[in-house]
């Protein structure tokens, strides 16, 4: 990880779509919790068919799994 994560930092995600493609999007960090990070998914991503994390607004991810958007 090249950049330090803070609240408000954008992180990148790639998620498969129902038609076999993939969608790439960024989401903002809203809370740091030890070696985990709470991320707020954008509304447009939550509205997709078969959205990441079941369409929930917030998701908890391991810090080491995230890629910071430059």
C-alpha positions in Angstrom: 0.0 0.0 0.0 1.6 3.2 -1.2 -0.7 5.7 0.6 -1.8 5.7 4.3 -5.5 5.1 4.8 -7.4 7.7 6.7 -11.1 8.5 6.9 -12.3 9.8 3.6 -9.7 7.9 1.5 -11.0 6.2 -1.6 -10.3 2.5 -2.1 -10.8 0.5 -5.3 -13.0 -2.6 -5.8 -13.7 -4.9 -8.7 -17.0 -6.9 -8.6 -18.4 -9.4 -11.1 -21.8 -8.6 -12.8 -24.6 -11.0 -13.5 -23.9 -10.9 -17.3 -20.3 -12.2 -16.8 -18.5 -8.8 -16.9 -16.9 -6.8 -14.1 -17.5 -3.4 -12.7 -14.7 -1.4 -11.1 -15.6 1.4 -8.6 -14.2 3.4 -5.7 -15.7 3.7 -2.2 -14.8 5.9 0.8 -13.4 4.8 4.1 -15.7 5.9 6.9 -14.1 4.3 10.0 -10.8 2.7 11.0 -11.0 -0.1 13.5 -7.7 -1.7 14.3 -6.6 -3.8 11.3 -10.1 -3.5 9.7 -11.7 -0.7 7.8 -15.4 0.3 7.4 -16.2 1.3 3.8 -19.4 3.1 2.5 -20.5 1.6 -0.8 -21.8 4.2 -3.4 -25.6 4.2 -3.9 -25.2 3.3 -7.7 -23.3 0.2 -6.7 -25.9 -0.8 -4.1 -28.6 -0.5 -6.7 -26.9 -3.1 -9.1 -28.4 -6.5 -9.5 -26.5 -8.8 -7.2 -24.5 -6.0 -5.5 -21.4 -6.5 -3.3 -22.1 -7.2 0.4 -25.7 -7.9 -0.4 -26.6 -4.2 -1.1 -25.6 -3.1 2.4 -24.4 0.5 2.8 -21.3 -0.3 4.9 -18.9 -3.2 4.8 -16.0 -4.2 7.0 -12.8 -5.2 5.2 -9.3 -6.2 6.2 -6.9 -3.3 5.8 -4.3 -5.5 4.0 -7.0 -6.4 1.3 -7.7 -2.9 0.2 -6.1 -0.9 -2.7 -6.0 2.8 -2.4 -7.1 4.9 -5.3 -4.5 7.4 -6.4 
